[in-house]
């Protein structure tokens, strides 16, 4: 899209793993030479680890290209397979005409293939990418494949390529047998700022650029965004070249890189939180929890102890109380009960008159007077003051209403006015006026 604008032969920052764009820095040259030595010398198990986007796949593609003609290679891109599917894929990638139904269907022809490759003086390399997806049972099957060997040489080289999480998987107790067979390991680190600038220049030069397309400030901005991860470098550089071609600017400035950075929906400025085993921490989940009210239990040690103390105080008080006061208290309770709680259904003939408090007190004093000393008399008087006897409640009487009284019949009858005969009405009226006039005089 923008190749002709910059005078390029092809896009320099494709995300695809093109070995021709591999930038061989110090770290990558060391990793490539180490892994190549392990394959050509038949070291058995090899391991290459690194973070996402550090260029692991590009590096192993370059390795396969360099050993082409010297070894048979097969690459498993996704090891999340069952046991028999894994055997079928290995057979197909090595070009073996095997119909795998059982494990023996695979082992016998594959063992002949390894021996034939050794006779041809060629190595056999099985590449397993994304090794962190391997399950334990399949890892054990892969380990057993390494038993196909001769006394003097290994016939099969197995190359694990995965993220740093695979290191913690190998450290698990059930995988210790496989861990002890790994002879060569290498970990790829991200690029530093100087290596990032050299990486950008290398890819532009490989694509046919005849001048410095990115300014020094722009490359520094690319490193600030990518933190040295090649995949992130490719993403932001490709977007910056596109926007710069749209505004007809052949040199990309820091301002353009910053604008592209704002348009990218993700950023690696803040790396994900990692544990000590380099495992990513899962995102926190919020769960609703209803508020629970804390209630104190009714039966507790403090309440039992308090109740026991109160009962001990009451019991000791009753124990040290003088006998006259105890007798007076019993009499007070008895008379109170007889006064207020007399049974209503008791026959009236058997009812005994209630004893007044003053009479019972005088009677007790009279009985106690002949033999009592002055001190006992004073104690008896003080007991009366401490526990006064209750008096019987007065009987309430209510005035009778008019409805309660029968209506009395009046003894005096009202005279019925006499009615004159209509014929003598005038004479009767004159007579009545005369009587009234005489009465007034």
C-alpha positions, 0 to 999 in steps of 0.5 A: 500500500505504501511501498511505492511511496517510500521506494520499497520492494515489500513491506518491512514490518510484516507480522509474519515470521519471514526468516529473511527479515531476521535481525541477527543481534548478539542474543539471536546469533548466540541462540541460533548457534547454540540450538544448531549445535544441539541438533547437529550433535544429536543432544536429544532434548532442547528447550527455547523459551521467551516472552510473547513476541520476542521472535522465537518462531522466527528464530526456529524458522531460520534454524530449519532453513540453515540445517536444510539438507542435513536433517529431517524436520517436522514442526508441530504448531499446536501440541494440544492433541490426543496421543494418536492424533499426535502420532498421526501428525508426526507421521504425516510431517515426516512423510511416513506412509503409516496408518496409525490405529494403535501405538505399535502401528506407529513405533515400528515404522518410525523406529526404522525411519530413525535408523535409516536417517542415521545410516544417511548421516542425517539428524531427525528434529521434531519441533514442538511449538507452543510447548506450554500447551502440552498435557502431562500424558502427552509429555510422557509419550514424547519422553518415551520416544527418546528411548528409540536410540542406539548405544552410541548415539541419539536417533531423535532430537526433540526441540521444545519452543514455548513461553516462560510458563513452560519452565514452571510446568517442567518443574512440577514433580510429575515432569521431573523425568523429562526435565532431567533429559533436557540438555540445552536450554536458551531464553530470549530476552527483549531488545534494548534501546540500541538493539531496537534502533538497529532492528528497525534499520535492518528491516528497512534496509532488507525491504529496499529503503535508500534513506533513513525513514525513521528519525532518531526521536521516532525510534526512541518513541517506538522503543518506549511503546514496545519495550523491545518486543519485536512484534510490538515494534512491527505493529507500531512501525507499520502503522506509522509508515501508513499514516506518514504516507497519507500526509505525504511525509517521507520521514517519520517523526516522533509526533507521528509515532505518538499519534499512532500510539494513541490509535492502538487499543492496547499498550505494553507500558504496564506489563501484566502482574506475574507470580514468582513462577512467571504465571500470570495472575487471573483477573480479579472477580467481584462476588456479591456477599450479603451483609451479615449481622453479628449476633452475640450468643445468649450462652457465653462464658461471661454471662454464665460467670455473671449469673453465678456471681449474682446467685452467690451474692443473693445466697450469701445475703440470705444466709447471713440474714437474722432469723427474726427478719427471715420470719417477718419476711415469710409472714409478709409474703404469706399475708400478702398472698392471702390479701391479694390472691384469695380464691374467689370460688371459696365458700363464703361460710368458710371465709375467715376475716382478713387480719389487719397488719396493725392487729397482727403486729400488735399481737406478735408484740404482745406475745414477744413482750413478756420474754423479750429483752430490750435489745430484742424489742428494738430489733423487732421494731426495726424489722417492722420499719424495714418490712411494712405490712401491706394493707388490704385494698379498700373495697370500691363502691360506685354510685348507682345510675338511674338505670339501676333504680326501678321507676317509682310510680307517682301517688298523686294523680294529675287532675283531668281537666273537665270538659263542658257540654257544648250547649253550656259552653258560654255559661261555663266560661263566664263562671270560670272568669268569675271564679278567677276574678274573685280569686285575684281579689 
